[in-house]
Amino acid sequence: MERRHEELLTARLEEAMLNGYSRFTWQELYHWYGMQKLAAGTYRDLAGRWRDLTSRKRGPLMMVRSGGDALIVFGGHGVRPIDPNDAK
């Protein structure tokens, strides 16, 4: 991975850490990692970068596939399902 791509990736992970989530398009990830298909190693790398960046204080890196074109990432600390009993 090129250094400038590493910096972009780190900036997006920081965005998730500071603002709650970040969005990666599949095309960005393919380009940054120099692949045509993302493999387990890619996800391990993202999770490792997240752990290093957050010092393991934001929980695991979680993801949601947004439609067919993007990946939304966020920290797993404090994540829970919506509960109708929480309504005020």
Residue frames as qw, qx, qy, qz and C-alpha x, y, z in Angstrom:
[[0.000, 0.890, 0.456, 0.000, 0.00, 0.00, 0.00],
 [0.379, 0.533, -0.033, 0.756, 1.29, 3.45, -0.89],
 [0.275, -0.168, -0.507, 0.799, 2.00, 5.84, 1.95],
 [0.254, -0.061, -0.063, -0.963, -0.64, 8.34, 0.80],
 [0.634, -0.256, -0.583, -0.440, -3.23, 5.56, 0.80],
 [0.530, -0.241, -0.690, 0.430, -2.20, 4.56, 4.32],
 [0.057, -0.075, -0.286, 0.953, -2.71, 8.16, 5.40],
 [0.473, -0.153, -0.321, -0.806, -6.17, 8.27, 3.81],
 [0.661, -0.250, -0.703, -0.085, -7.09, 4.98, 5.48],
 [0.386, -0.193, -0.588, 0.685, -5.88, 6.23, 8.86],
 [0.157, -0.039, 0.053, -0.985, -7.84, 9.46, 8.42],
 [0.601, -0.232, -0.485, -0.591, -11.03, 7.48, 7.76],
 [0.631, -0.273, -0.692, 0.220, -10.46, 5.29, 10.80],
 [0.194, -0.100, -0.397, 0.891, -9.87, 8.43, 12.88],
 [0.378, -0.177, -0.232, -0.879, -13.14, 9.79, 11.52],
 [0.684, -0.310, -0.620, -0.225, -14.91, 6.66, 12.80],
 [0.519, -0.202, -0.594, 0.581, -13.18, 7.01, 16.17],
 [0.086, -0.095, -0.226, 0.966, -14.03, 10.71, 16.55],
 [0.416, 0.046, -0.138, -0.897, -17.43, 10.93, 14.85],
 [0.699, 0.020, 0.537, -0.471, -18.84, 7.46, 15.38],
 [0.813, 0.308, 0.488, 0.072, -18.57, 6.07, 11.85],
 [0.018, 0.597, -0.479, -0.644, -16.84, 6.35, 8.51],
 [0.824, 0.456, 0.259, -0.215, -17.57, 5.19, 4.96],
 [0.255, -0.431, 0.707, 0.499, -15.23, 3.43, 2.53],
 [0.771, 0.429, -0.121, -0.456, -16.26, 2.71, -1.03],
 [0.932, -0.023, 0.334, 0.136, -15.29, -0.69, -2.35],
 [0.659, 0.682, -0.016, 0.316, -13.41, 1.00, -5.19],
 [0.102, -0.871, 0.389, -0.281, -11.28, 2.94, -2.70],
 [0.739, -0.451, 0.494, -0.080, -10.42, -0.19, -0.75],
 [0.904, 0.303, 0.234, 0.192, -9.57, -2.16, -3.93],
 [0.445, 0.814, -0.143, 0.344, -7.37, 0.69, -5.12],
 [0.293, -0.816, 0.420, -0.268, -5.64, 1.31, -1.79],
 [0.755, -0.345, 0.557, -0.038, -4.93, -2.37, -1.16],
 [0.191, 0.528, -0.692, -0.453, -4.06, -3.03, -4.84],
 [0.268, 0.071, 0.960, -0.034, -6.56, -5.87, -5.16],
 [0.373, -0.109, -0.521, -0.760, -9.60, -6.78, -7.19],
 [0.712, -0.441, -0.485, -0.251, -11.15, -8.78, -4.37],
 [0.251, -0.654, 0.489, -0.520, -10.83, -8.15, -0.65],
 [0.716, -0.012, -0.694, 0.075, -9.63, -11.15, 1.30],
 [0.697, -0.623, -0.339, 0.106, -9.48, -12.02, 4.99],
 [0.624, -0.097, -0.123, 0.765, -6.07, -10.36, 5.24],
 [0.042, 0.490, 0.174, 0.853, -7.60, -7.02, 4.27],
 [0.563, -0.678, -0.278, -0.383, -10.15, -7.23, 7.07],
 [0.791, -0.384, -0.245, 0.409, -7.44, -8.32, 9.52],
 [0.439, 0.185, -0.018, 0.879, -5.37, -5.31, 8.50],
 [0.224, -0.613, -0.207, -0.729, -8.30, -2.92, 9.01],
 [0.732, -0.611, -0.284, -0.097, -9.06, -4.45, 12.43],
 [0.752, -0.185, -0.180, 0.607, -5.39, -4.25, 13.44],
 [0.229, 0.373, 0.043, 0.898, -5.10, -0.62, 12.40],
 [0.454, -0.662, -0.258, -0.537, -8.26, 0.12, 14.39],
 [0.803, -0.488, -0.277, 0.201, -6.91, -1.61, 17.50],
 [0.603, 0.008, -0.099, 0.792, -3.64, 0.32, 17.24],
 [0.022, 0.497, 0.162, 0.852, -5.39, 3.64, 16.63],
 [0.546, -0.620, -0.176, -0.536, -7.89, 3.29, 19.47],
 [0.025, 0.419, -0.781, 0.463, -5.60, 1.46, 21.91],
 [0.319, -0.221, -0.921, -0.044, -8.40, -1.13, 22.16],
 [0.046, 0.227, 0.543, -0.807, -10.64, 1.40, 23.97],
 [0.471, 0.230, -0.099, -0.846, -13.42, 1.63, 21.37],
 [0.807, 0.136, 0.515, -0.253, -14.22, -2.05, 21.03],
 [0.564, 0.037, 0.681, 0.466, -13.72, -4.06, 17.86],
 [0.178, 0.285, -0.359, -0.870, -14.08, -2.49, 14.43],
 [0.501, 0.405, 0.729, -0.231, -17.61, -3.24, 13.23],
 [0.020, 0.171, -0.531, -0.830, -18.98, -2.94, 9.70],
 [0.560, 0.517, 0.532, -0.369, -22.19, -2.67, 7.75],
 [0.335, 0.102, 0.646, 0.678, -22.30, -3.19, 4.01],
 [0.257, 0.576, 0.227, -0.742, -24.06, -0.17, 2.59],
 [0.699, 0.602, -0.016, -0.385, -25.88, -1.18, -0.55],
 [0.940, 0.223, 0.119, 0.228, -23.50, -2.51, -3.15],
 [0.505, 0.729, -0.114, 0.448, -20.92, 0.26, -3.17],
 [0.002, 0.700, -0.418, 0.579, -19.65, 0.94, 0.35],
 [0.662, -0.240, -0.638, 0.312, -18.61, -0.30, 3.75],
 [0.299, -0.797, 0.081, -0.518, -19.60, 1.66, 6.86],
 [0.648, 0.002, -0.622, 0.439, -17.25, 1.10, 9.83],
 [0.377, -0.731, 0.106, -0.558, -17.68, 1.99, 13.49],
 [0.087, 0.355, -0.816, 0.449, -16.41, 1.00, 16.90],
 [0.562, -0.296, -0.746, -0.198, -18.19, -1.78, 18.76],
 [0.204, -0.121, -0.640, 0.731, -17.98, -0.16, 22.19],
 [0.267, 0.294, 0.389, -0.831, -21.52, 0.59, 23.35],
 [0.396, 0.069, -0.603, -0.689, -23.20, -0.94, 20.30],
 [0.287, 0.169, 0.870, -0.363, -26.54, -2.52, 21.06],
 [0.042, 0.414, 0.774, 0.478, -29.77, -3.29, 19.21],
 [0.286, -0.275, -0.030, -0.917, -32.66, -0.87, 19.19],
 [0.152, -0.300, -0.898, 0.284, -35.07, -1.71, 21.99],
 [0.204, -0.623, -0.450, -0.606, -38.64, -0.32, 21.91],
 [0.578, -0.669, -0.427, 0.191, -38.51, -0.19, 25.71],
 [0.489, -0.168, -0.059, 0.854, -35.88, 2.56, 25.43],
 [0.040, 0.594, 0.395, 0.700, -38.46, 4.97, 23.97],
 [0.156, -0.210, -0.496, 0.828, -39.24, 7.95, 26.16]]
